């Protein structure tokens, strides 16, 4: 199996990788592999699947109807 050595990695990036690896119960090396795989081989989602996900998300969100009159009133009251 090939090996890769990473040089000049910032401390901040290393600790971010380490933290993420711990959250996923992985080693830092395995976390790097997963990150590379996700970036280089992204999962392709069919438009129908994406639309179904969007519709499911919309169904969970309460509609928040705001009128132009409500916005004008808030501005008049000094709200940004």
N, C-alpha and C positions, 0 to 999 in steps of 0.2 A: 504494500500500500504506500503511495507517495506521501511525503512529508513536506510541510511548508513551515518556514520560520518567518515570523513577522518581526520586523525591526522598526524602530522609531515610533512605536505606539505610545500615545500620550497616556499618562497615568489616569486621567479622567476617563478615557475610552476603556482602558483595562478594567477599572473598577465598575464601570457601567456594564461591561460584558460579564464580569464576575457576579454582579448583583442579579442580572437577568438570568444567568445560568443557575444561580441558587434558587430563584423563583420557579424555574422550570425543572429543578432537580437534575441538572446536567453539569458536566465538567465545563470549564471554560473552552476547552478544545471542541467539545461537542456543540456548544452554543455557537461557536464561530462557524462550524460546518453547517448548522441549521440556518444561520443568517445568510451564508453564502448560497446555500441551496434555494432559499426563498427568493433571494435577489436574482440569481442566475436562471432559475427554473420556476418562474411564477406560475401559480395555479391559474389556469384559464377557466373563467366562469362564463357559461353560456348566457346570452342576453335574457333568456326566459328565467334562468335561475336568479340573476341579478334583479330582474323585475319583481319576482316573487319575494325576494328578500326585502326590497324597498316597500312593497305593499304590506308585508307583515310588520315592518317597522312603523309605517304610517298608521296602521291599525292600533298600535300600542300608544301612539302619541295623541294627547288630547288636543283638539283644535283650539287655537288661541286666536280668536277673531278680533282684529283691531281695525277700527274705522279711522278715516282721516279726521273725523270730528274728535275722536278720543285723543289722537296725537296732538291736534291743535289745542285741546283743553290742557293736556299735560305741559305743553310748551308755555301756555298762558299762565300756568301755575308755577312756572319757573323750573320745571323738571327738564333735565337735559334729554 
